[in-house]
Amino acid sequence: MDTAAAAMDTQSFAKYDRRHGRYRVLLSAHLDTPFGASSGVLLDISEGGALVSCPTPIETGTSIVITRGSLRTRGTVVRAEGRRLGVAFDAPIPADLVAAVVTPLARWSD
């Protein structure tokens, strides 16, 4: 996971005083919301949450399920800025699951 660590977005980690470092990715994902299913794009991910772009606005406090490959986790929208959603996972996901999502092809950097 050393190469993935290089892609960690340390600036946003410090800005939001997060417990887990975030890894910037660009991956399609499936979102299940109380309003129905939607497609989305994972923009970053950590053991504790994710930043997701979604074509449908979703309000803060909404519970959603994010699915991408072997990742399927429930979380709550804690920040909504236009189409970007900050999602805090209801329970942290294992580091090896984050590593499975953060592949070299999935990562992007500045």
Beta strands, then each sheet from edge to edge (+ up, - down):
strand 1: 23-33
strand 2: 36-45
strand 3: 49-53
strand 4: 63-68
strand 5: 71-81
strand 6: 84-89
sheet 1: 1+ 2- 3+ 6- 5+ 4- 1+
end
